[in-house]
Amino acid sequence: MSDPLGWGAGGSRRPGVVRRALPTAVAFLVVLCGLAYLRGDLQELIGTAPGSPRSAAATHPLYRGTGLIDARCDTLPDNSEADVRRTLNALSRCLDRMWATTLKEAGVGYEPPGEVRLVADPGEAACGIDDYDWAGIYCPDRRVVNVLVEEDRSFPMMFTLAHEYAHHVQEIGGMAGERGSEVFDEAWSRRLELQADCLAAVTLRTVEPRVLENQRLLAEGESDAVDDQAEGYRRSHGSGTSSAAWITRGESGGTMAACNTWSAPPDEVS
């Protein structure tokens, strides 16, 4: 007569599948939890954390493979305020030339943005977003640069155009793909945006230095704002103080390497 509990004479009970797998599953879960808890420490140890000089973002080939950017724009109109759209279109062509020449040094093929849209209303942008509180925006999926145009105010828009072009370079050069722990991680976003400020300064440093001085003053003024909208902007784009500092680095350094926000300590990209 067989034993209903599965015991045989002189034998032992065979553990079920769940009981056999349970110790392994528990051990695996413990390891995963430990890795999650120590993730930051492990990243620091192996050099992949944001701000580590050994991370992939910080050692991007474009920093080593490119030199001083030839920041000239001889086709700008004498009076940049007289016809803002003409000024921005001329600057766009110069930025294409600058970045094509620079990326070629590193063996990276440059493609101009799919479109440069100088829009009178945020709703005309190509990204299809509902948040219209911006002066410029880059659509990475379609590689379209959008700049909100206000007549008789060319200086801020020249910087905005150069900033959005920098996002285009980050995209085609692969720097925009070096994300943090999340796709929309704020620390990653600040490094990306502050680098775009710096690269914009690199390209404008001899084109129109007054644009950079104007932008620095605007950025430093933004640091004093205390409303929720300003705080949200600082979390995603960095403080005005940090922006002004990276603009200065780009203007004085003149290279992509001068704008390596990915190797900067957290207090310089806050």
N, C-alpha and C positions, 0 to 999 in steps of 0.2 A: 504494500500500500504506500503510495507516495505521500510525502509530507506536503500539506497544503501551503506551507510557507517556503517551499522550495529547498528544504534541507534534505540531504540524503544521508544514509547511514555512514558515519565516519567522514562526511564531507563538510564543506563550508558554503556559506551563502555567497552568491555572486552579486556584487554591487550593481545597481542599475546604472544606466547610461548617465543620468543626471548626477548621481553621486560620484561617478568616476570623473566627470568633467568639471565638477564644482571647484575643487582645489585649484585647478589650472585657471579657471575663469576668475577666481578671487585674486590669484597672484597677478594675473594680467591687469585686472582693474587697479590693484595697488600700484603697479608699475606706471600705468597711465596717469593716475592721480599724482604720483610723485613727479612725473615728468612735467605735468601741467603746473604743479606748485613751484617747481624749480626751473621753469622754462627760462625766465630771465637770467638766472645764474648760469644756466647751461649755455645760453646764447653768448653771454659775456665770456665764458670759458673758451668757446670754440671760435669766437670772433664774428658771430653773425648778428649780434644785437645792433639796432640802430645806434649810430654814434661810434661804433667800433671801427677803428682804422683798417681792420681786416675783413669787414663785411663786403659782400658783393657790390652793394651800392657805393660804398666808399672807395672801392678800388676799380671803379668802372673804367674801361679802356679809353674812353673819351678824355679823361683827365690827363692821361699819360701821352695820348696820341695827338693832342692838339696844342698849339702854342698861342701866341698873342693874336687876338682877333682884329682883323683890319676893319675898324669901325669908322668907315667913311660913308657919306651920302651926299655926293656932289650935285645930285639932281633935285634937292629940296628947294622949294621956292624961297626967294629972298625974304619975303614976309610970310612966315608960317601961319600967322593968324588970319591973313586975308582970305584964304580959301582952305578951310580945314580938311575937306575931303581930298583936295589935290595934294596937300601936305602928307596926309596919311597914306595915300596911294603911292606917292614917291618913296616914303619911308618903307613901305611894304616891299617894294622892289629891291631896295637896298638891303633889307634884312634877308631876303632870299639869297642875294649875292654873298653876304657875309657868312651865312650859315652853310651854304653850299661849299664855299671855299674852305671853311673851318672843318667841316665833317669829312671832306675829301682827304684831309691830312691823316685822318684816322682810318681811312678806307671805308667810310660809311657813306652810302649814297643818299643824297638829300633830295627830298621831294617837297615842293612848295605845298602849303595848305591847299586842300581841295577847293576852298573858297575863302575869301576875306570879305566879310559882310560888315559894311559900315551902316549901322541901322539907326533910325531915328526913334524907334520905340523898342523896348525889350522884347515885346511879343514877336518881333520880326526875326529873332535869333533862330538859328538852325537846330538848336539842341532839343527843342520841344519840352522845355521844363516850365513849371508853374511859378518858380521863384524868380521874380523879375528884379530883385534888388542887387543889381550888378552894373559895373561900368564896362566890363568886358568878360567874355567867357569863351572857353575852347571846348569844342565837341570832339572828343577823341575818336569816337566811332566813325564819324564822317570826316574828321580832320579839318574842321571848319573853325576859323577865327572870327569872332564876333566882337565888334567894338561899338558902344553906344556913343553916337556923335552929338556933341553940343557945339553949336557954332560959336566962333570967337574964343574957344578955349582949347587950343591945340596942345599945349604942354601936357596936361594930364592925359590926354588921349594918345599922345605919342608914347608915353610910358606904358599905358594900357596895351597898346598894340605890340610893343616890344615884349611886354610880359606874356601876352598870349602866344606870341611867336615862340617864346622860350618854352612854353608848355608843349608846343608842337615839336620842338627839338627834343624835349624830354621823352615824348612819345615815340618818335621815329628812331631815336638813339637808344631806347631801351631803359632809360633811367626811370621813367614813369612806372615801369613794371616792378621796380624794387620796392615792394610794399612792406608794410609792417605786419603785425600779427593779424590784422583785419584789413579787408579791402578798403574800408573807410575809416581806418585808424587815424585819430586826430594828430598823433605825433608824426606819422608818415605824411599827412596832409600839410602840416606846418613846414616840414623839411622841403617838400615839393614846392610849396608856394614861395617860401623865402628864397629857394634857389632860383625860381623864375624872376623874382625881384632882382637878384644879383646878376643873372644873365642879361636881363633887360638893361641894367646899368652898364654891363660890359659893352653892349652894342651901341649904346647912346653916349658913351663917355666923351667921344670927340665929335659926334654928330651935333649934339646940342646939350652942353653941360648944364645949362640953366634948367633944363627939364628935370635933371636929377636933383638939383638943389631944391626945386619946387616940390618934388616928390618927397624928399627927406622932411621938409617942413610939414607937409600934409601928414606923413606917417607919424612924426613925433607928436603932432596935435591929436591924432587918433588915440594915442596912449592914455590920454586924460579922460576919454569917454568912459562912462560907468554904467550905461544901460545894458539890458540883456542882449540886444542885437550886437552891440560892440563887443561884449564878452564872447558871444558865439563866434564872431569873426576872428577874434584873437585865438580862440581854441583851434580853429581850422586853418588860419592863415599866419599866425604868429603876431606878436605885439608890434606896435608901431616902432618901438625902440629897436627891436630885432630887425625889422624891415629896413630901417634907416642904416643900421650897422652893415647889413649885407649889401645894400646899395653902395655904400662907401667901399666895401671890399671889391665889388665888381668894377667900380670906377677906377680904383687904384691898381687893381691886379690885371684887368684886361684879358683874363683867360678863363676857360671853363674850370680849370683846377682851382682858381680863386673862389669858385662858387660851390665847393664841395660841402654842402650842408649835411650830407649823410655821415660825414666823419666828425661833425661838430658835437661838442658836449650838449646835453639837454638845455642848459641855461642860455646857450647861444641861439637856440631855435625855439624859444618859449613864446 
